[in-house]
């Protein structure tokens, strides 16, 4: 199965699973009067809508450039992930504020008989889906699937929070601890929200940097420089400078190769092809421009180097 087809198929299957448990969680939360279950259900519902968007974004990445987007669709991936992280963060803060207010207004009683089986089933399914997505994201090297796996990990933790809240409430009801039972659900909801907010905030910062064209990780930059210097030594060039940015899975590379003497154009084209093959071997989602120059006075007037020397 091709990468695109496999990725979209996985996203479609997880959409139906997520939508089902989202609706189930919201309905059950209303019957059980549980905000932790409501959080789990709403998270799944919102996630299912964004998974549909993920499929569209993935299909865009495999499309050829067109007149509207002559430089491709790479920026759509981090833009989509920024919007999803922001939406989930707003939802988490909204439900968190409601749970916080409940702690100071007497709490609330939940119906354990309804909520506990739903929370347990949701936890098991979410854990299985998370494991599958994590494995597929690693195999396909897909930021979208990697992001989806993180989202399902959070969903798994939310389901665990709901299940723990129900178990503790069930134990409290058996020992006639009704006063304690009223505060269990909002307290555990807040506890897991405090764990979720840093994860969502970290993702939001990371994807925002990618959207703005930030440099890739230092390890990636070092790997690109090693590829460039290998060809500098092999062909006796003066030096090479490499500038890179990462947008989702796409790695954008601009390489300046400085010559010691004039070379035939056909020879330089052949070397450029070698370098492009080496870059593509490192990353199959690499978009590269390789520029050879003998007189480098013009370089200072280009956008990227001028920013570097400012």
N, C-alpha and C positions, 0 to 999 in steps of 0.2 A: 504494500500500500504506500502511495506517495506521501511525503511529509505533510503536504497541505491537506489531502483527503483524510489522513489519519488524525491530524490535529483538529479539524473541523468536526469529524465524527465524534471524537472524545468530548468536545465542547457541547455538541447537541445532546448526547446522552446525559451529561452532567446537568444540562439545563432542565430536562424533564424531572430528574431526581430532585434537583434543588427546588423546582417549582412545586412539586408535590409536597415535599416536607415543609416548605414555606407556608402553603395554604393550611396544611394539617396543624402546624405549630401555632399559627394565628388563631384558628378556630378553637383549638384545644386550650390556648391561653385565656380566651374569653370565658370558656366554660369553667376552667380551673382557677380563674382570677390570679394568674401568675405572670409577673412582669419578666421574670427570667425566661420563661417559655415564649412570651411575646417577643422578647429581644431575639431569641433564636429563630422564631418564625419570620419576623420582619427581615432579619439579616439574610435568611435563605431566599425570601421573595426578591429583595433588592439584588442579591447576588445572581439570581436566575435571569433577571433582566439584563444585567451587565454581561452575563455569559453569552447571551444572544448577540450583544454588541461585539464580544470577543471574536465570534465567528466571522463577523463582517470585517473586522480589522485584519484578521489573519488572511482572509481572501484578498484584501487590498494589497497586502505585502507581497503577494505572488503575482500581482498585475504589473504590466509594463508601464513605464512612464507615459503620460499623455500631455496634451497641451495645457490642461489646468494645473497639473503638478509635474513639471518637467524634471524635477529632481527626485521624483518618487514619493512613496507614501510612508517612509520610515517614521516620520514624526507623529503619525496617527497613533502608533503603539504607545509611546509614553504619554501622549495627550489623553488617550482613553484610560490609561492606568491612573493618571492624576485625578481624573474626574471620578473614577470609582473609589479611590482611596478617600477623596474629599467627601463624597456622599456617605460612605460608611462611617467616617469619622463624625459627621454631623448627626447621623442616626444614633450612634453610640452615645454621644454627648446628650442628646435629647432624652433618651431612655434613662441614662445615668442620672440626669437631674430629677426625673420623676421618681426613681428609686430612692434618691437622696432625700427628697421631700417626704417620702413615705416613712422613712425612719423617724422623722420628727412629728409625725401625725398619727402615731399609734400603729403603724404597720398595716398588714392585711392578712387575711386567712386564705390559704389556697386549698383547692380540692386535690388531695394527693392521689386518690384513686383514678382520676382522669389523667393527671399530668405525668405521673411516674412512668407508666408504660410507654407513652409517647416520647418522653425524654430519653428513656433507655434505648428505644428503637432508633431514634434520631442519632444518638451518640454512636451506635454501632455502624450505621450506614455511612455517616460522615467520616468516621475513622477509615473505613475501607476505601471510600472515594478519594480521600486525602492521600492514602498510600499509593493508589493507582496513578493519580495525577503527578505526584512527586516523581515516580519512576518514569512516566512518559515524558515529563518535562526534561529530565536528565538525558533520556535517549534522544529526543528530538531537538534538544537545546533551544527550547521555546520559552521566552520571557512571559508570554501570555499564559501558558500552562503552569509555569513556575508561580506566577501571580495567583492563578486559580488555586494552586495547591496550598498557598499561604492562606487564601480566603477560606478554603475548606478546613484548614487546620484551626482557624479561628472559630469556624462553625462547630468543629468537633469540641473545642474548649467550651463554647457556649452551651452545647448540649450536655457536656459533662457538668457544667455549673447548674443547669436545670435539674439534672438527675440527682446531683448531690443535695440540692435544695429540697427536692421531694423526699429523699431518703432521710435527711435530718428532720424534716417536718413530720414524716411518718413516725420516726422514733420518738419525737417530742409528743406526738398525739397519744402514743401508747403509754407514756409516763405522765400524762395529764399536765404537760408543760405548755398550756395554751398561750401564756404570755410570751414565751420564747418563740413559739411557732409563728407568731405574727411578724417577727422581724427577720426570720431566716431567709426568705426569698429576696427581699430588697438588699439585705446585707451581702449575700453571695453574688447577686447581680452586680453590685458595686465593686466587689472584690475582683471579679473577672473583667469588668470594664477597665479598671486601673491597669490590668495586664495588657488589655487590647490596645489602649490608646497609644502607648509608646510604639507598638508594632505598626499601627496604621500611620502614625506620624513619621516613622522612619521611612516607610514606603512612599509616603507623599513627598518627602524631601528628595529621595533618590530619583523618583520618576520626574519630578520637577527639574532637577539638574539635567537629566537626560533631554528633556523637552527643550531646555535652554541651550543645549549644545555643549555641555560640560565635557571635560576630558574623561576618558575611560579610567579604569583602575590602573594603578602604577604598574602592576604586573603585565597588563595588556600593552601599556606604552613601552615597557622594556622589551617585550617580545617583538613588537613592531620595529623598534630600533635595532635589535639584533638581526632581523631580516635585512634591514637597509644596510647595515655595516658589513654584512656578509657579502653583499654585491659590491660595496665600495672596495673591499679588499680584493675580491675576485677580478674586478675590471680596472683596478688602479684609478679610482676616482679620487677627487680631492676630499670630499666629505658628503654627508647626507643629513638632512633635517626632516624630522617626521612630526606632523601635527595630526591629531586624531580626536574625534568625538564619537560618542556612542548614543544612539537613539533606539531604545528597545533592543532588538537583536542585531540591528544594523550597525556596522562599524564603518565610519567615514574617515578615510585616510588621505592626507595630502602630503606628498613626499617631494622635497627638492633635492636633486642630485647635482652636485657641483663638479664640473669637469676640469681636468688639468690642461687639456688641449682639445682642439676641435675633433669631433668624431663624425663619421658618415651617418646620415640620417637612418638608413636601413639598419645599420648596426645598433643604433640607439633604440629603434623600434623593437628589434629582437630582444635586447636586454630588458626593455620595458615589459615585454610579454613574460619573460622569465620571472621578473619581480612580481607581476600580477598573479602568476600561478602560485608563487610562494605565499603571497598574502591570502589568496583564496584557499590554499591548503590550511592555513592557520584559522581562517574564518570563512565559511561558505557564504556569509552575509556581509562580506566586505565590499565596500564601494571605494575605489581608489583612483586618485589622479597622481601621475608621476611626471614631474617636470625636470628636464635636463637643462642646465644653463652653464655657459662659459663666462659671460659677463653678468655678474650678479647685482649690478647697480639697481636694476628694476625691482628686485625683490623687496626692497624697503618700502615700496609704494603699494604693495599688495596688503590686503586686509589682515590676514592672520599673523604674518611676521611682524607687522607694525604694532599689533597689539602685544606681541611677545616682547618687543624692544621698548615699549612705552615705559 
